[in-house]
Amino acid sequence: MAAIEFIKRGGNEALDINPPAGAKLHITTNGSDWYWTVFSVMGFTVLAYAVAAYFVPRKERVFHYTSIAAAFFASIAYFTLASDLGWTPIETEFSHQQDGGFRQVFYARYIGWFMVSPLLMINVSFLAGMSWITSLFIACIQEIFVISGLIGSLVPSTYKWGYFTIGVSAWFLVAYNLVYVGYQSLGELSATNVHPELKKMYIGLVSCMCLIYSLYPISWGLSEGGNVITPTSEGVFYGVLDIIALPILNTAVLYMSRRLDFEEIGLNIIEKQSREKTIA
């Protein structure tokens, strides 16, 4: 009976069940619908990556494992956003939208980014053949980028722009490593003529990534920072960027990883039986 009643009601009742109490500026039902759409995309991406991993040898699934985890984290984050949960009301500094007031700020979005974006950066750095320490460094700086955005979004005063500046500076450092250090590292690998086309593909990939991730601070400035666009428009802006960053660009990384020599870049996972035979 409960299932029949649910079907009769139908529709998206997220804002009715979890009302945005205390926030003058908040997402609409259309905004929640959009978040459910992105959640579906991320959920499908998890399944697609899992299926793709099945056709790859276990010792070469490093990129698939990190990608599955990233898509899982993104799915959880967008389920939370679509349910109108994981947010807090923050007073706006500017009154561009509805004369200001308390704006709905989703901290759950940043928790998702904190878990997802370092994994994506690790994938790209591994693709370029960077060392573990360099990859870890890039991931940590990327987390500074995310944390700065989170803290800044929770600050109602003009001091939020200090965190914004710190975050943008961190992103420039990440971009430098992906472009310059990554290109140099990949050049050393290409010298072996193992994958001569990978360098051109990497340049295109990183160029797209730098463009997309440079739009995140712009979206932040228009939404949590400047209160120029509505929370629903904010969700659309961020959602499109997330879809491009994970299901699209990261899928390109998986495709490009097929051209790698995993032993050469030190990512060839040695299984237990093989390790025992080697020791013996």
Salt bridges, closest charged atoms under 4 A:
GLU13 OE2 - ARG9 NE 3.37
GLU197 OE1 - ARG259 NH1 2.94
GLU234 OE1 - ARG103 NH2 2.86
GLU234 OE2 - ARG109 NH2 2.92
GLU264 OE1 - HIS195 NE2 3.95
